[in-house]
Amino acid sequence: MNSKFAIPALLIFVPVWVLAFLFESLPDGLARSKAWSGDEMTRAFPIDPSEATEGGGSLSTQLIRELVTALLDYHVSLEGVTRRDFHQRCYAHWVQRLTNNPEEATLFAPLTERSSHWSELLDVLDQEMRADQKAESNEPRSAQLALLREVVLDEVGDPFTQLFRGSDLFSFEAFFQSMFPEWVGIDLQESKEGAKEISFVMAGSDADHKGLRRGDRVLAINRRPVESWSLSAARREVEKPVTLEVHREGWTRSTTVSLFASLPGGTYGCLLEDRIGYLCYRMFNGTAMQLRDLGKSLIDQGAQGFILDLRGNPGGYVVDGWALASLFVERGAVISRLHQREQVPQKLPEVLLGTGPSFSIEFPLVVLVNGSSASASELVAGGLKDLRRGMIVGGTTYGKGIGQMPIPFDWEPSFDAGLTRALEAFSEIAILMVSCMRFDSPRGNNVQGIGLTPDLRCAEALASPEAMEARAKYADHSSLVRHVGDLKLSDQDLVDLRGDRVPKIVLECARKQNVDPRTPAEHAGLAHVTRVLHGARSPELLAVPLVDPQLDKAVQTMRVLLR
């Protein structure tokens, strides 16, 4: 390669769209990842400024060639694949794509006649672009280059391997530094029929509060039908506050939901009835030791068993998953087995072993998971299940058994040719997020694409369109959010409503909106938003019944284990 990789030691077990970039103390003996500095971020990809960019000046296929090299060096599924074989696969993929798309075939018509394999295709395209520069032609080369990059990534067949380029790099940097401050808590996927579906809902996010669930079909985004949209375009739109029209199987009509930015808290816990400690972990962002401290506090209060809630947890750093699992297993117990590419710097141990329990291994443990429990959540749940250390309750998990690493490349901009030329070159800066590691359970099982099956299956509570609309009505009311958020409930603050204990201030809000909170849908909205605005399951909420069949099943299971 013309440039050498400058790779930070950052191994991530989390869907790319929700990478955590926070570090706190980890237990002694665990590997520590190095934070990615801003200087490293701006020194990104191997583009020689003399070859300019798609934004102006000459173009080249250098980025595509570098992309292929990086994938062959680092992607976990391409180990042992030769460059020749991968080139043949890319060329076959490209030919098939042109066969299925007449418009793209027209775009590449002159190149098709002059090439018979991948390297020749890129060479011919380079020749054409140099000729364009001499003739000051305005051929659609940017579109051709973009399509060829897409072909390379599609051939890998890994949705978690993505290329961030140009202006996307600003979002990428902000993504790491602030965990997407505008993110509403969902991601999308495309069904076999081409429909846009919600693939993930983060616990505690605005989307979660308003009742959206994995599998809900998105019909429109910001009042615009999405039937003809590309998946990437739809995903970009839901990275910020947005209005969705959604439909769920079994519904007689769709409903419209407006989602706002939300950053749910990471760690909390409380003591439930029957001496059951409840621990909730929202993201593996380096805060596992906070969970340890919470657990010890609950033991001091009388807890004799734990429910660990990993529902809606998208994952995070592998070392944090390692640390969390170590809280509950014996020293030396196998938590996970890692398969890493040889080129990965500062590799983690091939076998992750327990570093010593923080809680008695005699303590019963129930782990809650659902379809949005991903990556490091599955590493932890899979390890505890294989070790028979905990009972897994809930739904089948997301199914992500691989970890990613960002690959920036050394690139020093030259200003000899002037500031304008250097700024033009920025449009070709890129960072590749590549899947470089696979993690298996102690017994060698991998969840990629299939998920982890719980020991006890229990469906989630699903809201009706009417209940979702009622939730949104109260959750979006600024005075309710402002006044109820930090309210400490006491008996005099609560009134009876259809069997629930609801804060008076919530009913006052309902009266101002001229609604009758005694109707089932309005009551469901009031009860739900009361809970979520008080921290989801804080001790104060024990006065308000919680409709959560999965948690109920976990509590019932724990009662049996405590006998």
N, C-alpha and C positions, 0 to 999 in steps of 0.2 A: 504493500500500500504506500501511497505517496506521503501519508501522514500517519503519525502514530496515535494510538488511542490514549486518552487520558481518562482513566476510569476510576471514579470514586468507589470506595468499598461500601456500596449501598445495596443490600439485598432486601427485596420487598415482597411480601406475601399479601397482596391486596389488589383488587381490580384497579387497572390503571387510572380510572376516572376518580379515585378517591384516595390517593396516596397521602399518607401522613408524613409530616416532616418535623416531628417534635421529638426531643430527646430528654429523658430524665434518668435518674439513677437506675442501674440494673444490678442484679446480685453479682457478687464477686465470682469470678470463674466463667462468666458468660462473655462471649465475644461482643465487642462494641463496634457499631457502624460509625463511619466518619461522616459528619455533616458535609453537605456540598456547599461550598462558599460561593458568593456572588461572582468572584473573579473566575472561578471554574465554569460557572454558568455562561459567562459571556465569551469564553474561549471554547467555542462549541464544535464546529464541524469542519471537515477537511476540504474547504473550498479555497483554491488559489485565487486571490483577487484578480490576477491577470486574466483569468478565464471568465470573470464577471458573472452575471446572473441572469435569471429569467426576467428580472425587473428592468434590464437594459444592458446594452453591450452584447457580447457574445454569450452563447450558451454551450453547455457541454453535458455529457452523460456521466461525468465524474461521480456525482452523488449516487447514481444508480449502481455504479461499479463498487463504490465504497460500501453501499448498503448491502450488496451481496456478500462482500468479504466479511462484514461485521456479523451478518446472520450465520454464515458458515462457521465463524470462529466461536460464536457465543450461544446460539440458540440450542436449547436442550434436545429438540427433536431432530436436529440436523447433524448430530454427532455421527461421524463416519461417512457422511454424504460428500462426495467429491464435487469440486467446482464444475467439472464437465457434466456430471449427472444433474446438478441443480440448474445449470444453464439449459439443459435439454428440457427439464420440467417447466422452466419459465417460458421457454419458446413455445412449447406445446400449449401451455396455458394461454399465452398471448394469441396464438392462432385460433384456439377455440373461442376466445373472447371476441375476436374480430368476426368469426363465423356467426356468432349469435347477435352481433350488434352492427348492422349495416352502416350506421353513422360513423362509428369508430373505424370501420374498415375503409371508408372513404378517406378519413383523416390520414391513414397510414398507407394508402394505395401506392404512392411512389416508392416507399421503403420496402413494401412486401415483395416487389418484383426483383429487388436487388439483394435480398438476404435470404439465407437458408438455415441460419442458426443464430443463437442469442448474441454472441460476441460480434458476429458480422452485422447484425441489426444495429447494435450500438455504434459500431465503426461507421456504418453508412449514415446514421443519424448525425454523428459528429461531422462528417464530411459535408452533409447538407447544411448544417448550421454555420460552418465556416464559409460556405458559399453564400449563404444568406447575408453574412456580415459584409462580404465584399460587394455584393449587389445591393446592399441596404434593403433587403427583402423583409417582408413582414409576415412570414409564414407562421402558422400556429404551433410553434415548437414547444411552447410552455405546456400546452395541452397534451402533446405527445409525451413529453418527459413525465408529466404527472401521471399519465395512464400507465407508463412502463413501471414507475415506482409502485403504483397500486398493484400491478400484476405480480411484482416480486413479493410484496407483503401478502397478497391473497394466496400465493402458492405455498407460503409457510402454513397457512391455515390456522393461525393463532390470533384471536381477537385481542389478546393482551399485549401483543407486540405491535407497537405503533411508532410512527415517525412524526415528531413535532418539528415544524419548519417555520422560518420567517416570523411573521407576526404571531403565529401560534406559540412561539417561544416565550412571549410575554405572559401568556396565560399559563404556560408550563411553569415559569418561575414563580408567578403569583400562587399557582396551585400548590407548590411545595411550601412556600413561605407562609401562606395564610389559610391553607386547607379549603380553598374555594369559598371565600366569605359570602358569595352570592348563591352558593349551591342550595338547591331545594331538596336534595336527598334521594334522587332517583337516577336510574340509567335505563337506556332502551336497548332492545334487541329486535331483530327481524325474524318473524316466524317463517316456516316453510312456504306459506302462502304469500309472503311478502308484506304482511301487516306489521306495524310498529307496536311492540309490546313492552310493558315495563318489565325489566329483567331483575331489578334490584330496588329495594326500599330500605333506606337506612333508619334504624330504630331511633326514635326521638326526633326525627326531622319533621318538617311541616307536612311533607307527603305522608308520613306515617300517621301523624296526628289526624289528618283528614281522611284516613281510611283507605288510601291506595295500597294495592298489594301486587306482588309479582304475578305476572300473567295478564293483568288488566290491559286491554287493547286501547291504544291511543288513536282516536279518529281525527282530531284536529289540534293544532298548537297555535295559540293566540288567534283563534277563530279561523285559521286557514287549514283546510283539509291536507292531510299528510300522505295520502295514498300514493302520490307520485314522487314524494321526497326520497332522497337517498338517506340511508341510516345515519351517516356522518352528519348530515345537515340537521336531522332531527335531534341527534344527541347534543349538538352544539346549542340548540335552542333551549334545552332543559337544563343547561348548566347555570341558568340564572332565573330570577323570578319569571313565572310563565303561567298562562291559563291553558288548561287541557280539557278537551272533551274526551271522556273515557267511557268504555263499555266493558262489562264483565259477563262471562258466560252465566246464563240463568236470569239475567236482568231483562226486563221488558222494555227498558229505555236506557239511553245514555245519560250521563250527567256531566256538568261542567265544574271544574275545580280550579281555583286560583291558588298557586303555590308561591310562597315567599321564602326568602333566605332564612336558613336556620342552622345553627351549629349546636347540636345536642351535647350535653355534658358527657364526659367520658366514663366516669366511675361513680357508682353510688351503691348503697346498701341499707338494709333495715332488718329489724327482727320481726318476723311474722309470728303467728300464733304457734303454739306447740313447740317452742324452742327451736324454730327453723330460721336459720340465717339466710337472707336473700342478698346476693351479690350480682350486680349488673355491670357488664363491661361493654362499652359501645365501640371502641376502636383500639387496636394494638399499636399505640403511639408512644410507647416507652413508660407507661404509667402502671405497670403490673404491680409494682411495689405499693402503690396506693391501695390496690385491692387487698394486698396482704395486710396492710394496716387496718383497713376496714373490717376484714375478717377477724383479726385479733380483738378489735373493739366489740364485735358482736359476740365473740366467745366470752368476753368479760361480762356481757349482758345476759349470758345464759344460753347462747346458741349451742346446739349439740349436733348439728348437721347443716349442710349448705346446699342451696340451689344457686347454681352459676348460670346466669342468663346471657347467652351469646347470640340471641336472636337479633337479626338486623345488623350484626357486626361484620363489616366488609373485610376485616383482616388488618394488616399493617406489617410491622417489622417482625421478622422471624425470631430475633432474639427476645422480643417481648412475648411471643407465643411460647417460646422455650421457658422463659421466666415464669409465666403464668402456670403452665402445666407442672413446673417444678414445685409449686406451692403445695400440690396435693399428692405427689408420688414419692416413693422411696428414693434415696440417693443411689444413683447408678441404674435406675430403671430406664429402659429404652422408651423415649417419647416419640421420636421420629427418625426415619432414615432418609438422608439427603443424597441426591445424585446431582453433582455440579459439573459443568464443563471445566476442563483442565485450565482454560485460559482465564477463568474467573480469578481475580486477585483476592488475596486475604480470605480464602475460602473458610467456611464454617466446618466444624467436624462432620464427618460423614454420618456419624450417629450422634443424635442429641440425647444426652443422658440427664436424668434428674439430678439436680444439684443439692437436693436435700429438702424434705418437706417443712413447710412453715406451720402446717396444721397436722394434727394426728391423723395417720393413715387409717385409723379406726373410725374417723368421722365419716358418716354417710355423705355421699355426694350425688346430686342430680344435675345434669347439664341440659339446659333448654336451647334448642336450635330450631331454625326454620329455613325457608328457601332463600333468605338473604344473609344467612350465616356463611361466610366465604373465607377461603385462603387460610390465614392463621387461625381463624375460628375452627376450621375443619382439621387443621393440624392438631390443635388442642383436643377437640372432641374425639377425633380418631385415635389419638394416643391413649386417652383415658378409657375409651371403649375397649381397645385391644388389651389394655392392662387390667380390664375389669375393675377399674378404680371408681368409675361413676356410671350411673344409669342415664342414657341419652333419651330425652323426651322431646317430642315436637314433630317437625316435618323434615323431609329429606333436604339436605343442605344444598348450597348453590352449585358446587362441583368445580372447584378451582384448586388443582393440585400442583401448580407450578408457581415459581417466584420470579420476579422481574428485577432488572438492573438497568439504570440509565447509562448509555454510552455516549459521552461527549467526545469530540475530537479536538486536537490542538489546531487552532487557527488564529494566527496573528494578523489582524488587518493592516494593510500597508496604506499609508496616506500619501505616498509619493505621487500617486496619480490623481490626488485631490479628494476632498471630502465626499463629493457626490458619488464618485466611483466606489468608495469604501461603503457608503450607505447602500448603494445598489447591491453590493455583495452580501449585505445582511439578509436579503431575501432567500439566500441559499443556505444560511446557517440552519443546522438541524441537530436534533438529539434523538437517538433511537432508544426506545424503551423495549428491551428484549427479554424474553423468557429464557433464563440461563440455568434454571434449577428445577428439579422435580422433588417433591417430598412425599414419602410413603409412610404409612402407619407402621407400628412395630412389627406387625405380621406381614408387611409388604403390600398392603392395599393402597391404591391411589384413587383419589376421588375425582380426577379430572374428567369433566363431562358427564359424570353420573351422580356425584354427590354422596354424602354419607347417610345411610339409612338408620333412623333412630331405633332404639330398643323398644320404645313405646311410642306408637304413632298417634298423634292427636292434631286435629285440624284447628286452624286459627279461626277466631271470630271474624266474620266478614260483614261489613256494614252495608245496608241497602243504599240506593241512591238518595233516598229521602234523609236517612241518617247522616250520610256524608255531607249533604247540603246544610243540615242543621249544625254539624260540627263546624263547618266553614263559617257559618254565620256568626257564631259566638267567638271562634278563634280569631277571626279577623277584626273583632271589635276592639279598638284601641284602648278604650277606657277599661275594659275587662282585663286585657293583658297588663295594663299599667297597674291597676289596683289590686288584682287578685294574685299576681305573680309571686309576691313575697308574703302574702297573708298567712299568718299562723292560725290554723283553725282551732277553735274551742267550742264547747257545747253551745254557748250563747250565740256563736256565729253561724250555726247550722240550723236548718229547718227540714222537716220531713217532706219528701215529695215522692210519692209512688214507691215507698220503701227505701229510697235513697236519702242520705243526709247531704243536702246541698247548701253551699254558702249563701247567706242572704244577699250578698252583693251580686251574685250571679243572677238571682231572681230579679233584683232591681234592674239589672241590665236587660233582662228579657222584657220587663214591663215597658222600658223605654223604647224597645223595638216593636211594641204592640204585638207580641206573640204569646201564645198560650203554652207555657212549659209543661202542661199536664198531658199534652198529646204525646204519643209514643216517640215519634221522630224528634220532636223538639226536646223531649226529656232525654233521649239518647245523646243528643248534641250537648246539652247542659252537663250531663254526668261525665261525658268523655272529656270535655274541655276543662272541667273542674280538676280532673285528675292530672291531665298533662301540664296544666299551668302550675301545678304544685310539685313539679319535678318527677312526674310519671308514677313513682311508687315510694314517695317519701313517707316517713312514719305518720305524718299528719293525715295522709290519705287513707289510713286504715279505717277511718270513720265513714268512708265512701265506698260502697261495694264496687269491686273491680270485675268487670265481665271479661274474663280471660281464661278460656277453657284449657289452654296449654299450661298456664301457671297453676290452675286448679289441679290438673293431672299431676304436675310436679309435686305439689303440696301433698296430694293423696299418696303418691309414691314414697315421699319422704316420711310420712307418718308410719307407713308400713316398715320402712327400713329402721326407724327409731324404736320399734317395739322390742 
